[in-house]
Amino acid sequence: MAADSHQRWLDQQAIERLAQHIPFESDPQTKAECIEMLRGLVLRTGRSINRELFGFEAEQELRRLGLWERLGEGER
């Protein structure tokens, strides 16, 4: 089970960092690719990740992209 929780942590970190990075990306092609990566991560793993783990900036971007509600309550 430790591997599963570690993978969930890695996924959460990847989502957080992508969401924080997207607003500052100036290249439209790279920005679109980052959004697609973020979308894929959230759709694949989001339900297992507690949305309360995300910081304000990541939350704002995930809300802007319509992905916030795809995150779950996770394990408490």
C-alpha positions in Angstrom: 0.0 0.0 0.0 2.9 2.4 0.6 3.7 2.4 -3.2 0.1 3.3 -3.9 0.1 6.3 -1.5 3.5 7.3 -2.8 2.2 7.3 -6.4 -0.8 9.4 -5.3 1.6 11.9 -3.7 3.6 12.0 -6.9 0.4 12.6 -9.0 -0.7 15.3 -6.6 2.7 17.1 -6.9 2.6 16.9 -10.7 -0.9 18.3 -10.8 0.0 21.1 -8.3 3.1 22.1 -10.2 1.5 22.0 -13.7 -1.5 24.0 -12.4 0.9 26.6 -10.9 3.0 26.8 -14.0 0.3 27.2 -16.7 -0.6 30.9 -16.0 3.0 31.9 -16.4 3.7 29.9 -19.6 4.0 32.4 -22.5 4.3 30.0 -25.5 0.8 29.1 -26.6 1.8 25.6 -27.9 3.6 24.7 -24.7 0.7 26.1 -22.6 -1.8 24.0 -24.6 0.4 20.9 -24.0 0.7 21.6 -20.3 -3.1 22.0 -20.1 -3.6 18.6 -21.8 -1.1 16.9 -19.5 -2.9 18.4 -16.5 -6.3 17.3 -17.8 -5.0 13.8 -18.4 -3.5 13.5 -14.9 -6.7 14.8 -13.3 -9.0 12.6 -15.3 -6.8 9.5 -14.6 -6.0 10.0 -10.9 -8.0 13.0 -9.6 -10.7 11.1 -7.8 -8.2 9.5 -5.5 -6.5 12.8 -4.5 -7.9 15.0 -1.7 -8.5 18.4 -3.2 -7.7 20.0 0.2 -4.0 19.2 -0.4 -3.8 21.8 -3.2 -2.6 25.4 -2.6 -4.5 28.5 -3.5 -2.8 29.1 -6.9 -3.3 25.5 -8.1 -6.9 25.6 -6.9 -7.6 28.7 -8.9 -6.1 27.3 -12.1 -7.9 24.0 -11.7 -11.2 25.8 -11.2 -10.5 28.0 -14.2 -9.9 24.9 -16.3 -13.1 23.2 -14.9 -11.0 20.4 -13.3 -11.5 21.2 -9.6 -14.7 19.1 -9.3 -12.9 16.1 -10.8 -10.8 15.9 -7.7 -12.0 13.7 -4.9 -12.1 13.8 -1.2 -9.2 11.3 -1.2 -8.1 9.5 2.0 -8.4 11.4 5.2 
